Amino acid sequence: IQYDIPEIALPPFARSSKNAVRDLARTWEAVANARRIVVICGAGISVSSPANIPDFRSAQGLFRKLKEKHPNVGLQSGKDLFDANLFKSPSTSALFYSMVSELKAMADAATPTSFHHLLKRLDMEGRLMRVYTQNIDGLEEKAGLSFGLGHTGDSRKTLRNLGKRKREAADRAAGKGRNGLARCKSDSAVLFGNRAMDDEADVDEPMFPRAIPLHGSLSTMTCQVCGHKIYLSLASPGPQTLPQGARELSPSASDQAVNAMDLLSQGESVPCKQCETADMARTVVGLRSRGIGMMKVDVVLYNGQNEGAERVGDCVERDILGLRDPNEPLVPENSRERTLRERKEKKEANSTTLNPILEAATADEAFASAFDEEDDEDSKDARLADEAIGQSPPALESEPRLPQSKPKRQPRLKPLPPDLLIVAGTSLKVPGTKRIVREFAKSCQARDHREYPGKDINAPIRTILLNYDFPLPHGQWEDVFDVWVQGDVQQAALGL
């Protein structure tokens, strides 16, 4: 489907729409009827106004601008500034810090686009299953979506499901021997362990936020030694603007953020305040210094370690299988579920409760029950008289109480795999993201038990690509996307 764009070569397996209005209506209908929508987006959703954040790989992207701006640094491409090897040189390290400061200032000044507002609307309707974003600007959080990787909790709780040999191997990896005594740990390990103990999720908090950053975020910095985290916001954030998982931040996080942004703008590294405090305490008691860790922006770099990869993998696996979190809002009903519920409510409303009629077995029992009723009325009158003159009624022997029944377990929710995948504003060149797109496409298309011919207009739409260009190489994406809306992402979002 094309509109208002120059002629661009189509993939060999694709065909242009002969009735764009009809096919756009079918695309709109697919989005309107979907209940479990997964969105995978890239820099293309933030380049337009009012965000105006440059992308990375286009002719006017960030990589080319950085290379032109710093010709004497020896960069083969602006991509080198997002490589972990840049910290080997003081000049490239300083350039990275100043670049991060500029990007953070641009992200703070940016405003969510129409596509971000579309995501928020789908979330409010309860139809947005998850957003996997490659962007580091945090505009999804500004739009009102919960953002981050959630709380990791205690990963050792799953060890009970392992055998004895595997449990012992896990204990050895965790620094424990056969006697269960932990080996000596450094101060940094103790500090990180204390932070992990405090990082417990609330009972009613969802396991994963709505928006998952695949490549990290510019919003936080983490110490590489003790794990201390600060939220990079020059304004003092309120409780409703903090991202999920920011409760463990220190009260002075805003002051630390100001100092951190000043150092980054000057091209200098940011020392960890918590490490400085711990090192000062060691010096006071006469212990040797263990060093001070440096804060690192929580952005995934090329050839670097992705600390959130395991957490992202857990979320992707749950979403592909359709596992539901009881702490998340309920999924809207479809027509069949609504019909069954209304039928059940109508049946319950028309049903009448029949009270059993007890008949006396003999005439003597009926005669005795009449005297029992009179005795009950006399005892009630006597009790009211005693209360009126201030006397307490005689204590009655309490009847033995029946043991309380156990509270009902929360019902298990039926798994609901995703029924629609939207890929927007990305060239799909990162291997990890490419694999995620393919797996979700398989999960969405597996909901249709019937095969449709290639030209059947009644074939359901399960995967939608919103982008100017089709990802390369073309052959890798055959049978992945049902519809390619070729054009501006923001215009497409307004139409949806």
Secondary structure, DSSP 8 states (H G I E B T S, - for coil): -B-SS------TT----S-HHHHHHHHHHHHHH-SSEEEEE-GGGTSSTTT----SSSTTSHHHHHHHH-TTS--SSGGGGGBGGGGGSHHHHHHHHHHHHHHHHHHHH----HHHHHHHHHHHTT-EEEEEE--SS-HHHHTT--BS------GGGGGGGS-HHHHHHHHHHTTB-TT--B----HHHHHHHHHHHH----TTS-SS-SEEESSEEEEEEEETTT--EEE--SS---TTTS-TTGGGS-TTHHHHHHHHHHHHHTT--EE-HHHHHHHHHHHHTT-------EEEEEE--BTS--TTHHHHHHHHHHHHHT---TTS------HHHHHHHHHHHHHHHH----------SSHHHHHHHHHHHHHHHHHHHHHHHHHHTT----------------------------SEEEEES----SHHHHHHHHHHHHHHHTT--S---TT-TTS---EEEEESS--SSGGGGTTT-SEEEES-HHHHHHH-
